[in-house]
Amino acid sequence: MPDRRGTSPDQALLVGVSTYEYHVERNEYFGLPGDIPAARHNVERMKSTLQGMGLFPDSALRVCDDTCSEEQVLAELKATSKLARGLLLFYFCGHAMPHLRGEELWLPLHRGHAVRGEDSTDYANSLRLTRVLERLGRSPAQRIVVVLDCCYAGTAEALLGQLPESRRRKFTLLLGVQSNRRVDAGDGEDATPYTRELTELLSAGHHDLRDLAQRLAATAAAQGWKTYEGSVRETVHVAGDPMAQVRLEPTAAAPENRVRPLVRGRGRGRAAPRQRERTTPLPGGLGDRLRGALLRPAARLVTACVLLALLGAGVGAWLWLTGDGQAHACVPPQEIRLLTDPELEEAVRAAADAFEATAAANKDAHGCLRGGITVYSAPADRVAKAFREDAAAWQDPTQAANPARDIGPQPDVWIPATSAEVPRARPAGGGAGPAELSDHPTALPVSPMVLAVPAAVADRAGLSAGRTGRPLDDLLADVLAAEPGSAVRRTDPEVGTAGLLATQGLYAGLDGVADRKRAERRTTDGLRVPVSTGEHLLCEAPHGGPGATDTLLLPAFRLKDDPDCGRPDTVRRIAVQPDDVPGLDPVFVRVRWAHASGGFTSVRQETLEAFETWLTGPEGRKQFILRGFDSGGISRASTEDLNTTLAQYRQATGPGRVLFLVDSSGSMADRWEGDGGALGLLKAAFEGLGTEDEYAVWGVASADGADRPYSTVLPMDGHRPDTARATLGSKAALHPDLEADPYRALGQAVDTLAARGRDDDRPQLVVLLTDDEDSRRPGWQRQLDDLTDRTRDKGVPIVMAVMESGACAAGAPARRVADTAGGRCLDAPGTLVRDLAAEVAWVGKGEAR
């Protein structure tokens, strides 16, 4: 039978994990809480309901259950995402485990288990929700619906925010519980309450997702749903485009897929009983998954060994129908792993996709795909360090070094953003290491660094687009004279090389640490935490009001490529090129691994060579040129320049001094414990601080009339992160009979740091973590006025981290405190962990440096 899966514009993937191999009762160090029998009922209900609505035909609805490996689920995710043109639905039910800093939500599969590091816990054989969302976001589907019925589901709201605006707008999230809260798995006799109610509402004809979400929330409130911790359970609805009306309804039929389908030959054996018990039976389920994996170049994680195992079980052979009607066997495409700089990821992925789709060298004589390219990125300095010092840990990870977890799989190809990165990645002393980098990397098209100046400002400054022959400092002087009070923005120097090159230009001619600290303040007014790529810099820049006239320092291709920011009113900027800032000169670096498991097959070797020839030749170079890169000459950075600039940046931005104030009054009882509670938020924030930083913790609770509105939990000093966390756990305590006096405590905290700061130039920060309940105690208005007068000119920013949504609205007390002191007010439940950690990391030097 032909595989009809590609003929439907609507595609769905349901993932339900009901049993786990590793239980915490038997494996205390790395196990999971236990089985979730309800997950099986959930998936059955979802499948039955969706098909009862006529939404997805059998061939377009896939189920991954306990028998699916991580590789199989990822292959299915890629294939489903690539096929969808109308509606794309992803559903997950099972355990979910958060990263301490809120940067990730792990979705463990049947063999998932914890991998504990010194400062965090990650999970093997598990899906990263960030990667799931990223893969879904690259789908050509018009509507993407994600349903999560698991603990910590609300974390997805913050993770979705990491995607570019143009992709976020396609998403609608239906999340079973708020972030930082767990849910009870039930008795396993029926579906969980969230999925049960969701399917009943869908069956009753409620297909508008906004209406559906409101009804779910109303039911949760009426029935008194509780979290595992016993607090009120809130369902979450996130609309990427608040103005769009999204309905779960079929899309009009799409034209036939032009690629001829794979067909399955008859097998002689019988599936084992375990395989027949799958929610999706093996011959029609996993068989279709493998057909999709072989057909689509993006789905290349289904390996040849899986295929051979299935052949041995009697599933049959996989055949490709060529134009002459003859059947030929196709083996799975060989995967080539390509690691690059975050700034280059989109451009490199576009080129890799073009190679997969068009290169004759990537097809065999029967039209079968020979290889597929997996593109991923990681911070440039972290990559260089991993190659230089920790390459062996890619194959044999330790608690201290685990590049596969922190960066990704060991790469076959590395494309850094500048040729100067390659010497930084070689082992010290020039000896051979486990990862051998090619001696003569091949140059790719380049991109100069430019000032992206708002057109109106450039007009007043007398600047025009193109080469100027003038140094950056002169150009900035003209810009700031034309627009006093504006700032200069650049990307994070510790994430992408472009940010480091921009920093090199900003530091040119500056002699001392004090000058560089002043330069850093000029780049961080308003938007204090730097972003990772030029696309984010352009799209997140304000389009009106404060910040709209800021100048951006980024690669020229970002302006030529005209990113889709999802809004029509982006400020028009022109590219003004200084003559003393090095540009991006990416290179193609082959990586050969000593003692690599499996090694290179001849086909994989040929595929890699064909890809290198194509990418560095006219066709590949054309792909870069189309995205705004140049073939001309530019000024190039040196390795010494990169090392010096990075050291100077770290010196200018740290070490820092942070005073944490945590509301320890009785009202915080429900928000004290757990990763999303007050102690969890503080521990996550500690990760941005190192032994050279100074920090302290005050507990804010006192009796009326007390001389001091706080008690010292952790004294001001340099602390090891593990020691600080242990002290916090043993000494921080709630005081049920006391109230917080936040304004007095904040005033004393600012005075304390201002006094310490007289003798040095450390960046400083006061953080108040509170539920905001005591912000309007008797006499609060006078106290608030006194506090703002007291802190306005002290130069000590205050971050108000409020565990109550809406507390940072314009004019609210917390917002007034933060704005007056030059800090930030944070109140978004889904992003509070991440945002607070980022604010603290900006001030602190941290251990990673």
N, C-alpha and C positions, 0 to 999 in steps of 0.2 A: 504494500500500500504506500502511495506517496505520502511524504510528510507534509501535511497541510498547515503546519504551524505558522509559516511565514505569510499565509494569505490573510490572516486576521490582523487588523490594525490595533486591536486591543489585546494586551498580554498581561498575565498575572503570575506571580510567584508567591506561593504560600509556604512558609517555613515553620514547622512546629517540632519542638524537641521535647519529648515526654520522658525519656530515660537518659541517665548519665552514667558513664562507666566509673567515674571517680567521685565518690561521695565523701563529704567532710568527716562523716563518722568513721570511715575506714582509712581516710587519707587526710589527716588533720592539717597537714602543711599545705596541701595543694588541691584538696577536693572541693566540690560544689555542694550547696545545701541539701540536695536530694532530687528525687524524680518529680515530674509534674505531669501526672496522668491526664489532667484536664487538657493539656496541649493537643493530644490526639483528638479529643472531642471538638476542640476549637477549630482545628483545621477541617475536620469533616463538616462541621456546621458552615464554615466560611465557603468551602467548595460547593456544597449543596445550595446555599443561598445565592451565591453569585451566578451559578449556572441556572438556577431557577428563575433568575431575573433575565436570562437570555444574554448575559453580559459577555461571557467568555465561552467559546466552544472548547471541547475536550482538548484539542491540540494546542490551545492558547493558554491553558491554565495548568501550571506545573506545581507539584507538591514535593517538597524535600522534607523527609522525616528523619527518624533516628538513624537510619541506615546510610544517610548521605554524609560524605566527608566534606571537609572545608573546600577542597578542590572542586568537588562536584557542585556544591552550592554556588561557588564563585563562577564556575563555568555557566551554570544555569542563569545566574544573575546577569552576566555579560550578554548571553544570548538573548534573553528575554528583553533586556534594555535595548539591544540593537534592533530587534524586530518591531518593537512598538512604534506606531505612528500616531495613534489616537490616545487611548488611555493605557497607562502603565500602573499596575497595582502591586505593591509589595506588602506582605503581611508576615509578622513574626510573633510567635508565642514561645516562651521558654525562659530560662534564666537570663538575666542581664546583670553585668557587673561593671560599675563605673571606675574610671581612673580617678585617683585622688583629687587631681586638679580640675576635674570636669572636662578634660580635653578629649575624652574618648568614652564610648560605651561599648563594652565587649558583649557579644552575643554568643556564648559558648554553644558548641554543637555536642553531639553525643559523647565524643572523646575529649571534650574541652576540660582544661584544668588550669590552675593558677601557676604563674611563674613569678616568684617573689624576688624582687630586687631590694637593694638597701633602702630606697626611698619610695618605691611604688610597687604595685602588683599588676602584672599584665597577664594575658590568658592565651594559651596555645590552643590550636584546633578550634578557633573561635573567629567569628566575623567582627571586624571593626565597623561600627556604625558609620564612622566618617567615610570609609571607603565605599560602603554600600550607598550612601547618599551621593557621593561623588560619581559613582558609576551610573546610578539612576539619573543624575543630573545631566549626564552627557548623552542621554537617549534622545532621539528625534521625536519622542512622544510629545503630544500637546499638553497632556495633563498627567501628573504623577501623584499618586495617592499612596501614602505610607501609613500603615496601621501597626502600632506596637502595643501588644498586650503583655507587658512584662514589668518588672521592677525598674524604677528610675527612667521610665519611658519619656518623661518630660525633658530629659537631658537632650533629646533630639532637637528641641527648639534652638538651643545654643549651637549645636553642631551644624544645623542647617545654615546658620548665619555665617559659616566659614565659606560657603559657596558664593561665587559671583552673583550679583543681583539678577542678571539675565537668566540664570538657571534657577535661582530660588523662586522666581515668580511662577514657575510651573508646578510647584509643590503644594500639596495640602497634607498636613499631618493630623492624624487622629491618634491620640496618645492616651493610654489607659490610666495614667497616674501622673502627678506632678513630678518634677525633678527632685532628686534626693529623697525619694520615698519608695518604700517597698510595698508589694501587695501579697496577700496570702494566696497560695496556689489552690486552695480549696480541697475538697475531699476526693476529687478525681472521678466522681460518679457522673459528672456532667461538665459542660463547658464553664469557663470562668464567667463571673457576672458581666464583665465588660463585653466580651465577645458574644455572649448570649443575648444581651440587650441590643448590641449592634446588629446582629443578624435578624432579630425579631423586627426591629425598626425597618431594616431594608426590605424584609419580606412584606411588611405592611405598606410599602410604597414610598417610604421617606428616602428619596434618593439625592436630594439637595444636601451637600455636605455641611453647609453652615447650619441649616435647620436640623440635620441629623446630630451635629455636635451639641447643639442647644438642648435637644431632647435627651441625649445621653447625660449631659450635665444635670438636667432636671431630675432624671431618674436616680442618679447617684445621690443627689441631695435628698430626694424624697425617701429613698430606701436607707439612707444613713450609711452609705459605704464608708468603710474605714481603711486606712493604710495598715500595714503590718505593725507600725509603731503605735497605732491607736488614734492617730490624728485624722481629721476630715480628709477624705480622699477626693481629689479634684481631677476630673478628666480634662484633657487639654486639646484644643483645636488651634492649629497654626495655619494661616492662609498666606502663602507666599505672595499672592497678589490680592490684597484686601478687597479690591473692587470686582474681582472676577466671581462669577457664579459657576461653581463646579458641581456637576451632577454625575452620579454613577450610572451612566447610560451608555449603550453601545455607540461606537463611532460608525459612520457610513463605511461600507465595505471598501477596502483598499484594493488596488490592482494586483494582479498575480505577481508574485515574486519572480523576477526575471532569472534568478539562478535556478538551474535544474536541481531538484531535490535528490537527496540520498535515499536509497531504498534498502530495506533489510532483507537479506537472504534467509532462507529457512534454516533453523537450527535443529539438530537431532536430539539434543539433550533436553532434560526437564529442569526447570528452576527448582532450587532447594526450597523446602517449606518456608524458611525464614524470608526468602525473597518473594514468595507468593503472598505473604501477609502484608506487604507494603501498602501504604495508602494509595500510592500510584504503582500498579503492578510493574514488575521489571520489564517484560517485553514491550509494553505500550508506554511505560513511564521512563525508566532509565534509558531504555532503547531510544526513545525520542530525544532524551537529553543528549545522548552521545551523538545522534544524528545532527542535532543542532550545533554541538560543539565542533564536529568535523566540518560542518558547512560554513560556519562563521569564523573568520579569522580572529575576532576579538575573544572568542571563547576558547582559550587554548590551555586551560589548566586541567583538562581531562587528559590524563597521560596514557601512553601506550600500554603501560603495565595494567591499568584498569581495563582497557579494551581487551587485552589478552586474557585477563582473568574471566571476563564475561564470555569470551569465545570458548574458554574451557568449560564454562557452565552451560554451554549449549545455546547461547543467545543468538549466535549467527554472525555472519560477516557483514561488513559495511561497504557499500558499493557506490560509486559515482557514475551517473549516466552522462556520457559525453555526447557531443553533437551527433555522432553517427549512430546513437542508440546502443552502443556497446557498453557493458558494465565493467568498471575497473575498480579495484580496491583502493581506498584512500586511507592512509595512516594519519593520525592526528598531526596537525602542524607542529613544528618544533618551536619552542618558546625561546626568544632572545630577550634578556632582561636589560633594560637601559635606564641608568640612573643619571639624573641631570639636576641642574640648579632650578629652584622654584621659579625664578624669573623666566626660564626657558621652557618650562614644562609644556605649556600649551602649544608653542611653536614646534617643539620636537615631536609631540604627539601627533600633530597634524601631518608632519612629514612622514612619520612612521605609518600612519593610516594610509597615506597616499602610496607608500611602498607596498603595503599589503594588498591594496585594491588594484593597483595598476601595473606594478613591475612585472614584466614577463619573467624575470629571473626568479620570481617567487612562485611560479607555477611549474609543475612537472609536465611531462608529455601528455598526461591525461587531464590536465586542467586542475589537478588537486593542489591545494595550498601547501607550500613547503615550510613556511614559517610565519610566526606572528610576533610582534614586538610589544612587550609590556613596558610602558614608560611610567616612571615614578620619580619623585624628587625628595630631597632632604636638605637641611641647612648646609651651606657650603663648608663652613668651618668644621662642622661635625663630620662631614664626609671625609675631608682631608685628614682629620685626626684618626678616623676609623681605618683608613688605608695605611696611614703612617704608623700607628701604634697598636691597633686592635684588629688587624686583618684576620689573624688566626681565630679570633672569637666569632667570626662569621660561621666557621665550621664547628667550633667548640666553645660555645658561649659560657660566660661566667656571670656571677651576680654583678660584678663591677663593670663588665663590658659585654654587651649583647647587641651588636650592630644590626642583626636581623630584626630585632624588636624595635630599635631606635631609628633605623634608616630604611630597612627593607631587605629583600633577598639579595644574596651576593650577585653583583652585576656582571654581565658579559661585556657591557659597553658603559663608559662614563663620558658624559659631555658636560664639562664644567663651563662656566660662563666666561672664563678667561684662561688663556694658556698659562698664566702665572700661577694658577692653582695647582698645576701638575707637580712642580717641584715640591710644593708644600705637602703633597700626599705621599712622597717617596720616603722610605724608612731613613732615619737619621744614620749618618755614616755611609750611606750608599750601598748597604748590604741588600741581599735578596730577601724578600719577604714572601708570605703565602700568596699575596696578590701582586702579580707582575704587571706593571703598567707599560704600555708600548713606549719605546724610546723616541719615536718620531710621530707624535699625534698629527692628525690631518686637520688643517684649518678649515673652518666653515665661515659663511658670511658673517659680517660684523655689524655692530650698532654703536654709534657714538653716544655719549651721555650728553643730555641737553637740559636746559632750563625750560620747563613748560610754563610760560608766563601768560596770565590772562591777557587776551588781546587788547582790552581797554587799558590795562596797566602798561603793556608794552608800548602802546601808542604814546602815552604820556611820558614814558621814559626814553622815547626816541629809539627803540629797539626794533629790529626786523628779524624775520626768520632766517635761519641758515648759519653758516660759519661767520664768526665775528672777528677772529684773530685777537680777541681780548681775554684776559684771565677772568676766572669766575668771580673773584672778589670785586673787580671793577663792575661787572654786570650786575651783581647783587646790590652794590651801592646805588646804581641807577634805579633799580627796581624799588628798593626801600625808600629812596628819596621821592619817587613818584607815588608810592603807596605806603606812607608811614604806618607802622603798627602791624603790617602784614608779616607773615612768617615764611620760612623756607622749609619744605617738607622733603624727606627722602625715606626710602624703605629701610627696613631693619638691617644694619650692618652685620649682625650675627646670624642672619638667615640667608640672605642672598648676596652674591658678589656685587651686584649693582649698588646696593646700599653702602658697601664698603668703599667702592670707587667714588661714590658721591661724597662720602666722609673724607676721603683723601683730598678731594678738591676743596671742601669746606675748611680743612685744617691747613691748607697751603699758606705759608707765611706766618702761622701762629707759633709763638716760641715756647709757651709754657702751658702747664696744666690749667691755670686759671683762665687763660684765653680760650682754651678748648672747651672748658666748662661753659663759658659764656656763649660760645658758638653752639653748643648743644642746647642751651636754653632757647636760642633763636630758632632752632629746628623743631622745638617741641611745645611751644605755646599753643594751648588749646587741645591739639591732638597729641596726647602725651605718650601713648604706646605706639611705636612705629608698626606699620603694616608690612606684609611680607613681599608683595610684588607691586610693580608699577600699575598693573590693572586695578588692584585694590586702592592704590593711592589716587588714581584718577576717579574711580567710581565712588569712593567714600569721601572725597573732598566736598565740602559744602557747596551748594549751588546758589546760595543766597545768604545774606547776613554775615556774621563773623566767620572768617576762614575762606570765604568765596574768592578773595583776591590773593590768596597765598600762591606762592610760586613752588613748583614741584621740580625736583632734580631726579631724572629717570632716563632710561634708555630711549633713544629716538624712535625705535620701532613701535613703542607703545602709542605714540601719537599718530604714526602713519597707519597703524593697524586699526585705529578707531574702535576701541572696545565698546561692546554693547553693555551699557550700564543700566539698562532697563528704565531709563527716564529720558525724556526729550530735552530737558533743560540743563544739561551738563554745561559748565562754563567752557567757552571756546578758548583754547590756549594755542600759542604758537611756539615752535621749537627754536630756541636760541642757543647756539652751540659755543661754549667757551673753548679756549685752546689749551687749557692746562688740566683737564680732567680726562683720565684714561677711559677708553670705551670697552665694550664687551667684544671679546674675540674668542668665541667658543671653539673648541677643538674636539675631534673624535678620538677617544682613547680606548684601545682594546685592553681588556683586563683578562689575564690568564691566571688561573688558580692552581696552585700546587695541591696535589692530593684531593682534587675535587671529586665528590661522589658521583659516579656515573660518567664523568668526563664528557667529551664532545663526540657525538656520532659524526660520521662523515657527512650526513645530510645536514646536521646542525652547523657543522663547520662551514659547509658550502653556503648555507643560508646566511650565516653571519658575514662571510666574505662578500656575498652578493649585496647584502644590505649596506655594508661599508662602501662598496664601489658605487652603489646607487646614490647614497646620501651625500657622499663627498664629490659626486659627479654633477653634470649639468642638471639632471632632473631633480635631484635632492636639493641642490643649491637654489633651484628655482622656487621650491617650496618655502625656503626662508625669505627669499626676495619678495615673494607674494605677501608675506606677513610683515614687511617693512624693514627687513635687514638690508645691508649694503654690501657691495663687493669691493668698495674702495678702501683706501688706507685710513687708519686711525692711530691715535696715540695709544700705546699698550702699557699696561701696568707691569711692574716687576714683582717678583716674589717678595723681595725685601720690602717694597712699598706696602704690600698687603699685610705682612706681618707687623710692620711698624704702625700702620694705621689702626689695625685691630687692637694692638696693645694700647695705643693712645686713646682710642674710643673707650676701652674698658677702664682706663685710668680716669677719664673725664666723667664717666657715668657711675663711678663707684670707687671705693666702697661707700655704702650709704648708712643712714641711721633711721630706724623706724620705731615708733612707739604705738603699740597696739592697745586699744581700749576695748574690752569686751563687756557688754552688759551682762552682769551676773545676778540680776534681780530675779524675783520669783516668776515674773511674766515670761522668762526665757525657758521655762521648764520643758516645753514641747519642742524647743529648737536648740537644745544643748548638745545632745549626743548624735552620733552617726556622721557619715561623710558629708552630709548636707547641713549638719547642725553647726553651732558656733565653733565647737572644738575642731570639727573637721575642716571648716573654712580656714581657721588659723593654721592648722597643720599644713594644709595645701599652700598657704601663703608663705610658710617658712621655706619652702623649696626654692624660692627665688633669692634666698639669703645665704651667705656663706660665713665662714669664721672671721673674715676681715670686716664684715658688716657688723654694726651694733644694733641690737634691737631688744625691746623689753615688752612685757605684757602687764597691763593693769586690769584687775577686775573691778568693774564699776558698779558698786552697790554700797549703800551706807544708810545709817540711821539719820533721822532728821536732826539737823544741827551739828552733825559730826564735822570735826575740823578738816578731815580729809575725805573726799568723796570716792576714794578708790583704795584698793589694797594691791600690793605688788605680788604678782604671780611669778614673773621672770624678770630679774634685774637687768638693767641696761649693760650689755657687754657683747662680746663676740661669742657665739654659741655654735656648737656642732648641731646640725639639724636633728639627728637622732636624740641627742641630749635634750634639746629644746622641746621636742615632742614628748619625751618621757616626763620632763618636768611639768609640762602643761597638763598631761594626763593625771599626774599625782597631786598637783597643787591647785589647779583651777577648780573652783567649786561654786555651785549655785547657793544663793542665800534667799530662801523662800520668803523670809519675813522682812526683807529689806527692799528698798526701791533704788532705782538708779537716778543720779543727778547728772545727766549727761553734759549740760552746759558748763557747770563748774569743773567737771573732770576735763573737758576739752580745753578750757582756758588754762588750767594748770599744765596740761600736756604741751600745749603750744609754748608756754613760758619756759618749760623745761628744755625743749629742743632749741628754742631761740638762744637760751643761755649757753648750751653746749656748742651751738654753731658759731659763736663769736670767735672761737679759736681755730676753726678749720673751714673748709669749703665743701664739706660733704653734702650730697643731696639728702634731704630729710623729708619725713612724711609722718603724719599722725593718721591713724586708722581707727574709726569707731565702728564696732560691729554691734548692732542693736536690732530690736524688734520695733523700735520707735514708740513704744507704749508710754514711755515717760517723757516724751518730748513736749507734752502739753500739761505738765504738772502745774500746780498753782504758782502763779507769777512767772510763767514761762516766757511771756512776750518781753518782759523787761530783761530777763536773763539772756534771751536770744539777742536782743539789741546790744546788751553789754558784751556778749561774746563776739559778735561780728565787729564791733568797734575795737575790741581788744586784739583780734587776729588779723585785721585787714592789712596791716603794714608789717607784720612780723616775718613774712617770707617763708612761712612753714605751711605747705599745702595740707589740707584735711580731706581724707577720703571717708565719706559716709557710706558704709555698707549696711543697707537696711534690709532685713529679712521680711519685708512686707511690700508687696507690689503697690505701686502708686505713691510711695513715700517721697519720690524724687520729682513729683510734678512741679511745674513752675510755681514759685511762691511758697512751697511747702518748707517747713523749718529745716529739714535735712538739706534741701537744695540750697537754701539761703546760706547755711553754714559752709557748704562746699564751695559755692560760687564766690563768696567773699574771701575765702582763704586761698583761692586759686587751685582747688582740688576738684574731685569728681564725686558725684552722688550716684550710687549703684543700688538698684532695687529690682532688677529683673531676675526672678527666681531661677530661670533656666540658665542664666549666664553668670550668676553671682560668684561661683567658685572660680571660674575662669577669669572673669574681669578683675576680681580682687587680686588673684595671683599675678596677673599681668601688671597691675599697678605697683605692687610691691617689687616685682622683678625689675621694673624699670628703675627703681631707686637702688636696689641691692646689687651687689657684685656677683653673688651666687657662687656655688661650688664649681659649676661647669666651666667657669672662666679660668 
